[in-house]
Amino acid sequence: MAASAVSAKSIVTTNGSQERSDESLPSLFSRLGDDVMQLFDTKMSLLKVEVKEDVDAFLRASVGIAVAAMVALLGFALASIAGALGISILLANTNLSQAGRYGLGFVIVGAVYLLVGTIVALIMKGRLAKQSLVPNRTVDEFRKDKEWLKKEL
């Protein structure tokens, strides 16, 4: 058969009707191209949805963290002042002036919070480094499609 005469056989469905009549090779390639584009569009839509879900989750968590941080900051400030004043009372029997005792109390409280804050920041940095920002489902789908295309072509 000549290349121009190559055609697909008619496909008969279970109810006996013909789904496609004879199709030429260019028509088949055109349909294949359309199907590949539709597959690509579907995969891109999946990627968009997955990224949007991840961004929404991060935004919700960020808002919660911001609110919690504001409340914690207020508590932190009040506790810090109370701690510094408490330490200055404990230093009442020293030769320091009242201002010196207050200053030393605030320095001690500040150093403790600096140490605790550094430890917490390092722990959170480690947790964030473990967080994957790769859209795993989409990558898996693209990998499956690549394998399928290799087998089909």
C-alpha angles and dihedrals in degrees: 000000000000119000091248091053094055109117140162119255118247114266116225115204125214092266090056099249120126113248097192132013122215108315126196124234093252089052091052092049089049091053090046090052091049091049092049090050090049090050090049091049090050092050092048089051089052090050091050092049093047094048090046090052091051093047091048091051091050092047093050090049091046093053091049091048092049093052092046090048092054092051092044091049092056091048091045092054094049093045091048093053092046091048093049092049090047092052090048089055090052088054092055092110094057127096091248121116119246090260090049092052091049091048093049090047091054092046092052093048091046092051092050092050091045090055094046092045092051092051093048092047092052092049092049091047089055092050092048091050089057092053111104116221094183114110094238098185092053093046089051091050092050090049091051091048091050091053091046092050091049090053095045097045 
